[in-house]
Structure formats: C-alpha cells, structure tokens
Amino acid sequence: MKTKATTIATIVSALLLFSCTPVWAQQDAVKAPAIRIASGDLIEITMYDNAELSGHFRVNENGDVLTPLLGLVHVAGETAEEAASTLEKRYVEADILKRSNSHASVFITEYATQGIVVNGDVRSPGTYPALGVRMLNDVLTAAGGVTLTAASRVIITHRGDPEHPIAVEYNPTALKPVIPQIQILPGDTVTVPNGGAVFVLGSVGRSGAIPMDARNPVTVLRAIATANPDRHGATLSNVQLVRTGEDGRKVAITINVSKIEKGRAADIALRDGDVLFVPNSLIKEAGPQAIGAAIGLATAATLYSAFYH
C-alpha cells in the first residue's frame, strides 16, 4: 500500500499543470495624474487683458491649435498649465506681447474621449459620461455596483498615464467600508477583476469551481457544504487542501473536516486557486496513479468551465 506522502505528491503533481497565480502590482500613490491634452480636445484659452487672443480652439489631428496671430501651436501631450506656459512664452518670443502682460490660462472644456470605461465584475459594464468631478465610488455606482464575485481590489488606468495602472482596495459593503477617494478622469478605465475561485473535487455531488466572495470569505466548511459531499462514501477526516505557497510550490494540507463540523477544530478560510480533494474508499483502493489522473482531468474540466462558461 502506498504511503500518504506518495498520494499527496501525486495530487500535487497532477495539479501543477493546471494552476496559475496572478500577481497584482500596487503603487503606493493613488492620486490621479494631471490629464493631458490630446487631438480632438476643445480647449478654452484666456489671455488676460487680451480678449482678441482668447477663445475656444479645437486641437487638430497633429496636436496643434490655430491661435490668433501666432498660428499653429503644439499643445498635445501637455497639461492645461503647461499649455498656458507655452502660449505665454510664444507670444513673448513673437513680440506680440510683453513678458509683463503675457498671462494665459487654459481649460479643457471638451475631451475627445469623454467617457469613463468600466469593465469586469460590475452589474452594467460600459462607457459612462465624465461630467463634473467623478470619484471612484460614483463611477462604480453608475455601473450598478460590483457583483458578489468581484475581487476587493480595483484596477484604475488613467488616460494620462496608461503605462502605470494602479490597484486600490474597494469594499463598500464591509463592516468597515473601504471606499478610496480617487478622482476618475475622462478617458480613464476602471476594471473590477473577478475574485477568483476555489475547487472541490472527489467524492462530492457537485464538483467544480466555487466563486470567491471577498465580502463573505469562502471557508472549508462552506465549500464542502456547497459541493454536497457523499456522506456515506466520503472520507471527511482526510480531506486534502492543495495550496500554492508564496514560493510558487504546491503544499498539501490534510484537514479533518469532521472535527471542524463538530466544533473541535477551527474552520479555515480558503484562497483563490485552492483545491479541496475529498477522498473515498474506492479511490483509495485504485492507487495514487488513478487519484492523480482523476484530479488532473477534473481540474482541467473545471478550469475550462470557469473560463469559458
């Protein structure tokens, strides 16, 4: 008869091909970068005490605005404040205004990309208007709120800094609500990832994936109850929890679910990607190779269902 260590090793090796560990990068700063002017934007230029040089101007496809007396001035890629400085300098260099009275202000009155894109695990994903000051909670509320299977971390990609998305905690329904005060700007994208899933396999009535709920954590007891174990054939005293460690290695933990049910052992909160395997006498007689093959096939089918259902 094979040892428990051999059985666990087989379980681990069977799961190794079918798991992945997402890594989220989170920046410390959550302040939105200053939005930059882009082609198609409409900007309002005010040259103080020079009304004839002021007005509303559309940025062309080359990123230029056609200004009075100066002609084309490139402003795409600049913030409103930087564009104002550019105009002040150009009017002085062109001997149109003196430095002492060359004072400009620029305001972006219309963005080429007016909407805020909200996608992922929200009830009504789509593009929403960015009128006035829109905070993160306002935007997600407009999208119908997050779903029960949403992760408690939200990814924000600012139009002005698309290479550096930020991740922030967002959990408005917690006992201590987490609602970060972050302004969402026109052209930004807010993505609510799925909270992930745990898998229950073996001698259960409903094997497969159980969606994670960040607002109501999935525990061993909850997962087992949801999967409806075979009370006659299942070995609840020898349930295997296979978990990915911080170093990426698989760790198998034996859990006595019977003791947890009787209050003689603490329940365990599960993590995204955890796999619970409930053995029975038939599987044990089939040997570790059959166990490994069964778990490999079941895990592949479960992952296929989770991603493509």
Residue pairs with C-beta under 8 A, 6 or more apart in sequence:
2 287
2 288
4 254
6 288
7 288
7 291
8 240
8 252
8 254
9 288
10 288
10 289
10 291
10 292
11 240
11 242
11 252
11 277
11 291
11 292
11 295
12 242
12 250
12 251
12 252
13 292
14 291
14 292
14 293
14 295
14 296
14 299
15 242
15 250
15 275
15 295
15 296
15 299
16 250
17 296
18 296
18 299
18 300
18 303
19 244
19 250
19 273
19 275
19 299
20 273
21 244
21 248
21 273
22 196
22 272
24 153
24 155
24 167
25 167
26 153
26 166
26 167
26 168
27 164
27 166
27 167
29 166
30 156
30 166
30 168
30 180
30 182
31 182
32 158
32 160
32 182
32 183
32 184
32 185
32 188
33 158
33 160
33 161
34 79
34 80
34 81
34 160
35 79
35 108
35 111
35 158
35 159
35 160
35 185
35 186
35 187
36 76
36 77
36 78
36 79
36 159
36 160
37 43
37 59
37 63
37 75
37 76
37 77
37 78
37 79
37 80
37 83
37 108
38 59
38 63
38 76
38 77
38 111
38 112
38 113
38 187
39 59
39 60
39 61
39 62
39 63
39 76
39 112
40 58
40 59
40 61
40 112
41 58
41 59
41 108
41 110
41 111
41 112
42 56
42 57
42 58
42 59
42 108
42 109
42 110
43 56
43 57
43 59
43 65
43 75
43 80
43 83
43 106
43 107
43 108
43 109
44 54
44 55
44 56
44 57
44 106
44 107
44 108
44 109
45 53
45 54
45 55
45 56
45 57
45 65
45 67
45 84
45 87
45 104
45 105
45 106
46 54
46 104
46 105
46 106
46 107
47 53
47 54
47 87
47 91
47 97
47 102
47 103
47 104
48 101
48 103
48 104
48 105
49 101
49 103
50 97
50 101
52 68
53 67
53 68
53 69
53 91
53 96
55 68
56 109
57 65
57 66
57 67
58 65
59 65
59 75
59 76
59 112
60 66
62 74
62 76
63 74
63 75
63 76
63 77
64 72
64 73
64 74
64 75
64 76
65 72
65 73
65 75
66 72
67 73
67 87
69 91
69 94
69 96
70 87
70 90
70 91
70 94
70 96
73 86
73 87
73 90
74 86
75 83
75 86
75 106
78 86
80 105
80 106
80 107
80 108
81 106
83 106
84 104
84 105
84 106
85 104
87 104
87 106
88 97
88 102
88 103
88 104
89 102
91 97
91 102
91 104
92 98
92 99
92 102
111 130
111 186
111 187
113 159
113 186
113 187
114 129
114 130
114 186
114 187
115 127
115 128
115 129
115 130
115 186
115 187
116 127
116 128
116 129
116 130
116 134
116 139
116 184
116 185
116 186
116 187
116 188
116 189
116 190
117 126
117 127
117 188
117 189
117 190
118 125
118 126
118 127
118 128
118 139
118 140
118 142
118 143
118 189
118 190
118 191
118 192
119 125
119 189
119 190
119 191
119 192
120 150
120 191
120 192
120 193
120 194
121 146
121 147
121 149
121 150
121 151
121 192
121 193
121 194
121 195
122 140
122 143
122 144
122 145
122 146
122 147
122 150
122 192
123 143
123 144
123 145
123 146
123 147
124 143
124 144
125 143
126 143
128 139
128 142
128 143
130 184
130 185
130 186
130 187
130 188
133 183
134 183
134 184
134 185
135 181
135 182
135 183
135 184
136 154
136 156
136 168
136 170
136 179
136 180
136 181
136 182
136 183
136 184
136 190
137 170
137 172
137 179
138 184
139 184
139 190
140 146
140 154
140 170
140 190
140 192
145 172
146 170
146 192
147 192
148 211
148 213
148 215
148 216
149 194
149 195
149 211
149 212
149 213
150 192
150 193
150 194
150 195
150 214
151 192
151 193
151 194
151 195
151 196
151 212
151 214
152 169
152 170
152 171
152 174
152 178
152 195
152 214
152 215
153 167
153 168
153 169
153 170
153 193
154 167
154 168
154 169
154 170
154 190
154 191
154 192
154 193
155 165
155 166
155 167
155 190
155 191
155 192
155 193
156 165
156 166
156 167
156 168
156 182
156 184
156 188
156 189
156 190
156 191
157 165
157 188
157 189
157 190
157 191
158 164
158 165
158 166
158 185
158 188
159 185
159 186
159 187
159 188
160 185
160 187
168 180
168 182
169 178
169 180
170 178
170 179
170 180
170 192
171 177
171 178
171 214
171 215
172 178
172 179
173 215
174 215
184 190
194 211
195 211
195 212
195 213
195 214
195 272
196 211
196 212
196 272
196 273
197 209
197 210
197 211
197 212
197 272
197 273
197 306
198 209
198 210
198 212
198 218
198 223
198 270
198 271
198 272
198 273
198 274
198 275
198 276
199 207
199 208
199 209
199 210
199 274
199 275
199 276
199 299
199 302
200 206
200 207
200 208
200 210
200 223
200 224
200 226
200 227
200 275
200 276
200 278
201 207
201 275
201 276
201 277
201 278
201 294
201 295
201 298
201 299
201 302
202 234
202 276
202 277
202 278
202 279
202 280
202 283
202 295
203 229
203 230
203 233
203 234
203 235
203 278
203 279
203 280
203 283
204 224
204 227
204 228
204 229
204 230
204 234
204 278
205 227
205 228
205 229
205 230
206 226
206 227
206 228
207 227
207 298
207 302
208 227
208 302
208 305
209 302
209 303
209 305
209 306
210 218
210 223
210 226
210 227
212 218
212 270
212 272
217 269
217 270
218 269
218 270
219 267
219 268
219 269
219 270
220 239
220 241
220 255
220 257
220 260
220 267
220 268
220 270
220 276
221 257
221 260
221 261
221 267
223 270
223 276
224 236
224 239
224 257
224 276
224 278
227 276
227 278
229 236
229 278
230 278
230 280
233 280
233 281
233 282
234 278
234 279
234 280
235 278
235 279
235 280
235 281
235 284
236 256
236 257
236 258
236 261
236 278
237 256
237 257
237 258
237 259
238 254
238 256
238 279
239 254
239 255
239 256
239 257
239 276
239 277
239 278
239 279
240 252
240 253
240 254
240 255
240 276
240 277
240 279
241 252
241 253
241 254
241 255
241 268
241 270
241 274
241 275
241 276
241 277
242 250
242 251
242 252
242 253
242 274
242 275
242 277
243 250
243 251
243 253
243 271
243 273
243 274
243 275
244 250
244 251
244 273
245 251
255 268
255 276
256 265
259 265
260 266
260 267
260 268
270 276
275 295
275 299
277 295
279 291
283 290
283 291
283 294
